[in-house]
């Protein structure tokens, strides 16, 4: 486990999957990340790469060949190396290897930097194309935040606050985890989504192109919460395991296959394209209060 801290925050990250394990505010000792209780969901903040969500039949085609790749890709199950570390930052790196090339025929370096600045955690994903052909990929975040956050409050005492008024439908998921072809009404001229556990009984709430660039977890019963800023991420998932005490706010550059997907990686919705030698990066920021 790798721990970094500044005056305001302390975080812990494990090299397996470069997965965040803890976010604590030093002055209160309050933990903001989900416990990872395996009775509900045994992860805390997996990183999604090189796909987000599920592929149709867990399969895609590229350059005339078929490949099998599970939900959310392989990065979360790979051991990352520590590339650089200081008191308030750490960068993890994953490069292609024999195992990855069997399911994803590209050469790449995928780096994840965790940086503390005042009361903020900044998480940067950097993808470098090490190949001599275009790199096709998706990348996304899946942090699970503890709700209720403080004692003597309940899940239903909290709500999500969108920093811009939203009029957005959600895109339902099929039983196989594929995106349906039409949205259903969800957020209607509002900044707020009250949390209740039944919201997630039909899987994640998936949004495309929200107006907002930040979502906060708040309660009128406590001053504590957090704001997750995600400018540059075109897709958003909001999810919890059934009846679990957390909510995931998931900014994505990429999305699950839809029910009509052809299976061709070149045609996949939300796929990112990176020329040889080029670098892609995106940052999300959690402000902890």
SVG drawing of the C-alpha trace seen along z (x, -y; Angstrom):
<svg xmlns="http://www.w3.org/2000/svg" viewBox="-39 -26 49 40">
<polyline fill="none" stroke="black" stroke-width="0.4" points="0.0,0.0 1.2,-3.5 0.1,-6.4 0.5,-10.1 -0.7,-13.1 -0.7,-16.8 -2.0,-19.1 -5.7,-18.5 -5.9,-14.9 -4.4,-11.4 -5.0,-8.8 -4.0,-5.2 -3.6,-3.5 -2.8,0.2 -0.6,1.1 -3.0,3.8 -5.2,1.9 -3.7,-1.4 -6.9,-1.4 -7.7,-4.1 -8.3,-2.5 -8.9,-5.4 -9.6,-9.2 -9.4,-10.7 -9.8,-14.3 -7.1,-14.9 -8.9,-17.4 -12.0,-15.2 -10.6,-11.7 -13.6,-11.2 -13.3,-8.4 -14.9,-9.3 -14.4,-6.0 -16.6,-2.9 -15.3,-0.1 -15.2,2.5 -17.4,4.9 -17.5,8.0 -21.1,8.9 -22.1,6.0 -19.2,5.0 -15.6,5.9 -14.0,3.0 -13.5,-0.6 -12.4,-2.6 -11.4,-0.4 -9.9,-2.0 -11.6,-1.2 -9.3,-0.5 -9.2,0.2 -13.0,0.5 -15.7,-1.0 -18.7,1.2 -19.5,4.4 -18.9,5.5 -21.6,7.4 -20.9,11.1 -17.6,9.9 -16.2,9.8 -14.9,7.2 -13.4,7.4 -10.3,5.6 -8.4,5.9 -10.3,9.1 -9.6,10.9 -12.0,11.5 -10.9,10.8 -12.5,11.6 -12.4,8.9 -14.5,8.7 -16.5,5.8 -14.4,2.7 -11.2,4.2 -8.1,5.6 -6.4,2.6 -8.1,3.2 -6.6,6.7 -3.1,5.7 -0.2,4.9 1.0,1.3 4.5,0.1 5.2,-3.1 6.8,-5.4 7.3,-8.4 6.4,-9.3 6.7,-12.3 5.1,-13.3 1.9,-14.6 1.8,-12.7 2.3,-9.3 2.2,-8.0 1.5,-4.4 2.2,-2.9 1.0,0.1 2.6,1.1 1.4,3.7 2.6,7.2 2.1,10.7 -1.2,11.1 -2.7,7.8 -1.7,8.2 -3.6,11.5 -6.9,9.7 -5.9,6.1 -3.4,6.0 -1.9,2.6 1.3,1.3 0.7,-1.4 1.7,-3.0 -1.2,-3.8 -0.3,-6.1 -2.4,-7.2 -1.3,-10.1 -2.8,-10.9 -2.0,-14.4 -3.1,-16.2 -3.5,-20.0 -5.1,-21.6 -8.5,-19.9 -8.5,-18.3 -7.5,-15.0 -6.6,-15.2 -6.6,-12.0 -5.0,-12.1 -5.2,-9.3 -2.6,-9.4 -2.5,-7.1 0.5,-7.0 0.4,-5.2 3.6,-3.2 2.5,-1.5 3.0,-2.2 -0.8,-2.2 -3.7,-4.2 -4.6,-3.2 -8.3,-2.6 -9.4,-2.7 -11.8,-3.9 -10.9,-4.9 -13.0,-5.8 -13.3,-6.1 -15.4,-4.1 -14.9,-5.6 -17.4,-4.5 -18.1,-7.1 -19.4,-6.3 -23.1,-7.2 -24.1,-7.9 -20.9,-9.9 -21.3,-10.8 -23.0,-9.0 -26.6,-9.5 -27.6,-10.1 -29.2,-7.8 -28.7,-7.1 -31.9,-9.0 -30.6,-12.1 -28.1,-12.7 -28.6,-14.0 -26.5,-14.6 -26.1,-18.2 -25.4,-18.9 -23.5,-22.2 -25.8,-23.1 -29.5,-22.6 -30.1,-19.3 -32.8,-18.1 -31.3,-14.7 -32.7,-11.3 -30.8,-8.2 -29.9,-5.4 -31.2,-2.1 -29.0,1.1 -30.2,4.4 -30.0,7.5 -26.7,8.2 -25.3,4.8 -25.7,3.2 -27.1,-0.4 -30.6,-0.5 -31.3,-2.7 -33.5,-5.3 -33.3,-7.3 -36.0,-7.5 -36.8,-10.7 -34.7,-11.1 -33.5,-14.6 -36.1,-17.2 -35.1,-20.9 -33.3,-20.3 -29.9,-20.5 -30.7,-17.7 -31.1,-14.0 -32.2,-12.7 -30.5,-9.4 -32.5,-6.3 -31.4,-2.7 -34.1,-1.8 -32.6,-4.2 -30.1,-1.5 -32.2,1.6 -32.2,1.7 -28.4,1.1 -26.5,-2.1 -27.9,-5.5 -26.1,-6.2 -26.0,-9.8 -24.5,-11.1 -23.3,-14.7 -24.6,-16.2 -24.6,-20.0 -22.8,-19.8 -19.1,-19.5 -19.3,-18.7 -21.5,-16.5 -21.5,-16.9 -22.7,-14.5 -24.4,-16.7 -26.8,-16.5 -28.8,-19.2 -27.9,-17.5 -24.1,-17.8 -21.6,-20.3 -19.5,-17.4 -19.5,-16.0 -17.5,-16.1 -17.6,-17.5 -16.3,-15.5 -15.4,-17.7 -15.1,-15.9 -14.7,-18.3 -13.7,-16.5 -15.5,-13.2 -18.5,-13.0 -20.3,-10.1 -21.3,-9.6 -22.4,-6.6 -24.0,-6.8 -24.4,-3.4 -24.6,-1.5 -24.8,2.2 -28.2,3.3 -28.9,1.8 -25.2,0.9 -24.0,-2.2 -22.2,-3.9 -22.7,-5.8 -20.3,-5.7 -19.8,-8.8 -18.2,-7.5 -16.8,-9.9 -16.1,-8.0 -14.3,-8.6 -16.2,-5.7 -19.3,-3.7 -20.7,-0.1 -21.7,1.3 -25.3,0.6 -27.7,3.4 -27.2,2.8 -23.4,2.6 -21.6,4.3 -18.7,5.5 -16.1,3.7 -13.8,1.8 -13.4,-0.9 -17.2,-1.5 -17.6,-1.5 -19.5,-4.4 -17.3,-6.7 -14.0,-5.1 -10.9,-7.3 -8.4,-7.4 -4.8,-8.2 -2.1,-8.5 1.3,-6.8 3.5,-8.6 0.7,-10.8 -0.6,-11.2 -4.1,-11.5 -4.9,-12.8 -7.9,-13.5 -8.2,-14.6 -11.0,-14.4 -10.9,-16.1 -12.5,-15.4 -12.9,-18.3 -13.3,-17.0 -15.3,-19.0"/>
</svg>
